[in-house]
Amino acid sequence: MTDLFINSDLEDYAISETSDGLKSSSDNEAEMAAANVAPSLPVLDISLMRGTSEDQAFFLSKLRDILHNYGFFYLAGHGVDAKLTTDAIEATKQFFALPEAEKVSIDMLNSPQFRGYNRAGMELTGGQQDWREQVDFDCEEDIAELSPEAPVWKRALGPNQWPAGLPEFKTTILRYQAEVTRVSIAVLEAIALALGQDKNFFAPMYESGPRQHMKILRYPGLEGSQSDQGVGAHKDGGLVTILLQDVLPGLRVQSQDGSWIDAPPIPGTFIVNTGELLELATNGFVHADIHTVVAPPAGTERFSIPFFFGASFDGTVPLIDLPDELKQKERGVSSDPANPMFRDIGLNHLKARLRSHPDVAQAHYSDVLEELFQAVG
């Protein structure tokens, strides 16, 4: 499987390889960067899906292997304008440069929908503090009307919070969110084909209202005896994650043998990883990898924008009837007994948010917390 990897001593890179052995002309900037950083995660060029039938078959074969063995890969050829990604990172930096009072004016504690700003240390992973500032967004939507019979996850539907002092910020973030939504759907269509399904197999899971959860993140440099946990080891809970990194490394991915792989940024690419919903839907054929972020060195700061494309809250996760040759490789779902997964998508989402943000949970869900956690274990 070495042909899936980028190595600095290779002349040709997976990022530009095609089915006939020739190099593609797309994403030259990413290829040049790859020659210097030599990461050990696979790189795929999704523009091959717009090529010949041979190119498409080659791409899907590589993707199928990655889904089973890695769960993480670099994505080139995605078609997102480089200026938009630059603008999104710049908007992120502008927000975190605001005075503290302006940032806390959109504090997540104000939001039963878990939208808004968190100071470093306010989100927990594995019960431990994550040392990063962040702002969470999701779909721009109205607060749901709640009847006595309504599922409790409907409380998580509602508006984002936006900083008053940055008038262009909302426009930039929503434009970027729309573009990575497009990329996510393209990736899901390719995943469906790689799994022997119709291209639109996953569409019923998100058509009624895809979740577009996104964070802008700032990881401050290490200070004194502070933990180096930028974010603790975890899996993502949605369908696919599209990650934009600025310039500093920090992301690490755990391979199936337990070792850790660094995933530094490559200009012109996103990092894509598969979420727990895909692992659940494929009975473990698709692997959702554990990953973490190490805080950057003192005197520096790291910025990134993860986008978590998820299924509609009102749906459930199907069990895909895979072709026999893939079914034989199903491993079952690697669920944490202390944090189980459920086929009820809305419940899965709310469970994760309540665990990550206990302050918001106490402020807005105290009346149902005991009942919820008894239900989810």
C-alpha positions in Angstrom: 0.0 0.0 0.0 3.0 2.3 -0.2 1.6 3.8 -3.4 -1.0 5.6 -1.2 1.6 7.6 0.7 3.6 10.7 0.0 7.3 10.4 0.6 9.9 13.0 0.0 12.1 10.5 -1.9 9.4 9.6 -4.4 9.2 11.3 -7.8 5.4 10.8 -8.2 2.9 11.6 -5.4 -0.5 10.0 -4.8 -1.9 13.5 -4.9 -1.4 13.7 -8.7 -1.2 10.0 -9.8 -3.8 8.9 -12.3 -5.0 5.5 -13.6 -2.6 5.6 -16.6 0.4 6.5 -14.5 0.5 10.1 -15.7 0.5 13.2 -13.5 -2.5 15.4 -13.2 -2.0 19.1 -13.6 -4.3 20.0 -10.7 -3.2 21.3 -7.3 0.4 21.9 -8.3 0.9 24.0 -5.1 -0.2 21.1 -2.9 2.2 18.8 -4.8 5.1 21.1 -4.3 4.3 21.4 -0.6 4.1 17.7 -0.3 7.6 17.3 -1.5 8.8 19.2 1.5 6.6 18.0 4.4 6.4 14.3 3.5 3.4 13.4 5.7 2.4 9.7 6.0 -1.3 10.1 5.4 -2.8 9.2 2.0 -3.6 12.0 -0.4 -6.4 11.8 -3.0 -7.3 14.1 -5.8 -11.1 14.2 -6.1 -10.9 15.9 -9.5 -10.3 12.4 -10.9 -14.0 11.8 -10.3 -14.5 14.3 -13.2 -12.1 12.4 -15.4 -12.3 9.2 -17.5 -14.0 6.0 -16.2 -10.5 4.6 -15.6 -9.6 7.7 -13.5 -12.8 7.3 -11.5 -12.2 3.6 -10.9 -8.7 4.3 -9.8 -9.9 6.9 -7.3 -12.6 4.8 -5.9 -10.2 1.8 -5.4 -7.8 4.0 -3.5 -10.7 5.6 -1.5 -12.1 2.1 -0.5 -8.7 1.1 0.9 -8.3 4.4 2.8 -11.8 4.1 4.3 -11.0 0.6 5.7 -7.4 1.1 6.8 -7.0 4.8 7.7 -10.1 6.9 8.1 -8.0 10.1 7.4 -6.6 11.5 4.1 -5.6 14.7 2.4 -8.0 15.9 -0.2 -6.8 17.8 -3.3 -8.7 18.9 -6.4 -11.7 20.0 -4.3 -12.4 23.2 -6.3 -12.7 25.6 -3.3 -11.2 28.9 -4.2 -7.9 29.5 -2.4 -9.0 33.1 -1.7 -12.0 31.9 0.2 -9.9 29.6 2.4 -7.5 32.5 3.0 -10.4 34.8 3.9 -11.8 32.2 6.3 -8.5 31.9 8.2 -8.1 35.6 8.2 -11.6 36.1 9.6 -10.7 33.5 12.3 -7.6 35.5 13.3 -9.6 38.7 13.3 -12.2 37.3 15.7 -9.6 36.0 18.2 -7.8 39.3 18.1 -11.0 41.1 19.4 -11.0 42.4 23.0 -12.2 39.8 25.5 -15.4 41.6 26.2 -16.4 41.4 22.5 -15.7 37.7 22.3 -17.6 36.8 25.4 -20.6 38.9 24.1 -21.4 35.7 22.1 -20.5 33.3 24.8 -21.9 29.8 24.2 -23.4 29.9 27.7 -26.1 32.1 26.1 -27.1 29.4 23.7 -29.1 26.3 24.3 -28.1 25.4 20.7 -24.4 25.2 21.7 -23.4 28.0 19.4 -20.9 30.7 20.2 -17.6 31.4 21.9 -15.7 29.3 24.5 -12.6 30.4 26.3 -9.7 28.0 26.4 -10.4 25.2 28.9 -14.2 25.4 28.7 -14.7 22.4 26.4 -13.8 18.9 27.7 -12.7 15.8 25.8 -12.4 12.7 27.8 -13.2 14.7 30.9 -10.1 16.9 30.5 -9.8 20.5 29.5 -9.0 21.4 25.8 -6.6 24.3 25.6 -8.1 26.2 22.7 -10.4 29.1 22.1 -13.3 28.4 19.7 -16.5 29.6 18.2 -19.1 27.0 17.2 -21.6 27.5 14.3 -24.2 25.3 12.7 -27.0 25.8 10.3 -28.6 29.2 10.2 -32.1 28.3 11.4 -35.0 29.4 13.6 -35.5 28.1 17.1 -37.7 25.0 16.8 -41.2 25.0 18.1 -41.3 22.6 21.0 -44.4 20.6 22.0 -44.5 18.5 25.1 -43.9 15.4 23.0 -41.0 16.9 21.1 -37.6 15.0 21.4 -35.2 16.9 23.6 -32.6 17.3 20.8 -34.9 19.8 19.2 -33.7 22.3 21.7 -30.4 22.2 19.8 -32.0 23.8 16.7 -31.7 27.5 16.5 -29.6 30.5 15.4 -25.9 31.2 15.5 -24.3 34.1 17.4 -22.3 36.6 15.4 -19.8 39.3 16.7 -21.1 42.8 16.2 -17.7 44.3 15.7 -16.8 42.4 12.5 -19.5 43.2 9.9 -18.0 41.0 7.1 -17.3 38.0 9.4 -20.8 36.4 9.0 -20.7 36.6 5.2 -17.2 35.0 5.0 -18.0 32.2 7.4 -21.3 31.3 5.7 -19.7 31.4 2.3 -17.0 29.0 3.5 -19.6 26.8 5.2 -21.5 26.5 2.0 -18.5 25.5 0.0 -17.3 22.8 2.5 -20.9 21.5 2.5 -20.6 21.0 -1.2 -17.2 19.3 -0.8 -18.6 17.0 1.9 -21.5 15.9 -0.3 -19.1 15.2 -3.1 -16.9 13.1 -0.8 -20.0 11.2 0.5 -21.1 10.5 -3.1 -17.7 9.0 -3.8 -17.7 7.0 -0.5 -21.1 5.6 -1.5 -19.7 4.4 -4.9 -16.6 3.0 -3.2 -18.9 1.0 -1.0 -20.7 -0.5 -4.0 -23.8 1.7 -3.5 -25.7 4.2 -5.6 -24.0 7.7 -5.6 -27.0 9.2 -3.7 -27.2 6.4 -1.1 -26.5 8.8 1.8 -28.7 11.6 0.6 -31.8 10.5 2.6 -29.7 10.8 5.8 -29.2 14.6 5.2 -31.7 15.8 2.7 -34.3 17.0 5.3 -31.7 19.2 7.0 -28.0 18.5 6.9 -26.0 19.4 10.0 -23.3 22.0 9.2 -21.4 22.1 12.5 -18.2 24.2 12.2 -15.7 25.6 14.6 -13.1 28.3 14.2 -10.2 27.5 16.5 -7.2 29.2 18.1 -4.7 27.0 20.0 -2.5 29.3 22.2 1.2 28.4 22.8 2.1 26.3 25.8 2.7 28.2 29.0 4.5 26.9 32.1 3.0 23.6 33.4 -0.1 23.8 31.2 -1.3 20.5 29.7 -0.3 20.1 26.0 -3.8 18.9 25.2 -5.0 21.2 22.5 -7.9 18.7 22.1 -8.0 15.3 23.6 -8.0 12.0 21.8 -11.4 11.4 20.2 -13.4 10.3 17.2 -15.7 12.7 15.3 -19.3 11.8 15.5 -20.8 12.8 12.1 -20.5 11.6 8.6 -17.3 13.3 7.3 -15.1 16.1 8.7 -13.4 18.6 6.4 -10.4 20.3 8.1 -8.7 23.5 7.0 -5.3 24.1 8.8 -3.4 27.3 8.7 0.4 26.9 8.9 1.4 25.3 12.2 1.2 21.5 12.6 -0.4 19.8 15.7 -2.9 17.3 14.4 -2.0 13.7 15.2 -3.9 10.6 14.0 -3.7 7.2 15.7 -3.1 4.3 13.4 -4.7 0.9 13.9 -1.4 -0.4 15.5 -1.6 2.4 18.1 1.2 4.6 16.8 0.6 8.3 16.1 0.9 9.9 12.7 1.6 13.6 12.3 -0.7 15.4 9.8 0.8 18.8 9.1 -0.9 21.2 6.7 -0.4 21.0 3.0 -1.4 24.2 1.2 -4.3 23.6 -1.3 -5.6 20.6 0.5 -8.1 19.7 3.2 -7.8 16.8 5.6 -10.9 14.6 5.5 -11.8 12.1 8.1 -14.7 9.7 8.4 -17.0 9.9 11.4 -18.6 7.4 13.7 -21.9 7.5 11.8 -20.1 5.9 8.8 -18.4 3.3 11.0 -21.9 2.5 12.5 -23.5 2.4 9.0 -20.9 -0.1 7.7 -20.6 -2.2 10.8 -17.0 -1.2 11.1 -15.8 -1.6 7.5 -15.2 2.2 7.4 -12.8 3.1 10.2 -13.3 6.3 12.2 -9.8 7.1 13.6 -8.9 8.5 17.0 -7.1 11.8 16.7 -5.8 14.6 18.9 -4.2 18.0 18.7 -1.0 18.9 20.5 -0.8 22.6 21.7 1.8 24.6 19.8 5.1 25.8 21.3 5.2 28.9 23.6 5.1 32.2 21.7 3.1 30.7 18.8 -0.6 30.1 18.1 -2.3 27.6 15.8 -5.5 28.3 13.8 -7.8 25.8 12.1 -11.4 25.4 10.9 -13.0 21.9 11.2 -16.3 21.4 9.5 -18.4 18.4 10.6 -21.0 17.4 8.0 -23.7 15.4 9.7 -27.0 13.7 9.1 -30.4 15.3 9.8 -31.3 15.0 13.5 -34.7 13.4 12.8 -33.1 10.4 11.1 -31.5 7.1 12.0 -28.4 5.4 10.8 -29.0 2.6 8.4 -27.0 -0.6 8.3 -25.6 -0.8 4.7 -25.8 -4.1 2.9 -22.2 -4.1 1.6 -21.0 -6.3 -1.3 -19.8 -9.7 -0.1 -16.1 -8.9 -0.6 -16.5 -5.9 1.7 -18.9 -7.5 4.1 -16.2 -10.1 4.9 -14.0 -7.2 6.2 -16.6 -5.8 8.6 -15.1 -5.4 12.1 -18.0 -4.4 14.1 -18.3 -0.9 15.7 -15.5 0.1 18.1 -17.8 2.0 20.5 -16.5 3.3 23.9 -18.8 1.7 26.6 -18.6 5.0 28.5 -19.7 6.9 25.4 -21.9 4.6 23.3 -23.2 5.4 19.9 -26.9 5.3 18.9 -28.7 5.0 15.6 -30.9 7.9 16.7 -28.9 10.8 15.2 -30.4 13.6 17.2 -29.8 11.8 20.5 -26.2 11.1 19.5 -25.5 14.7 18.7 -27.1 16.0 22.0 -25.2 13.4 24.1 -21.9 14.6 22.6 -22.6 18.3 23.2 -23.8 17.8 26.8 -20.6 15.8 27.6 -18.4 18.4 26.0 -20.0 21.5 27.5 -21.2 20.7 31.0 -21.7 24.5 31.7 -24.2 24.8 28.9 -25.8 21.5 29.9 -26.4 22.8 33.4 -27.7 26.2 32.2 -30.2 24.9 29.6 -30.7 21.1 30.2 -30.7 20.6 33.9 -34.3 19.4 33.9 -33.5 16.5 31.6 -29.8 15.6 32.3 -30.4 12.8 34.7 -33.0 11.1 32.5 -30.8 11.6 29.4 -27.7 10.1 30.8 -29.7 7.2 32.2 -31.0 6.6 28.7 -27.5 6.8 27.1 -25.6 5.0 29.9 
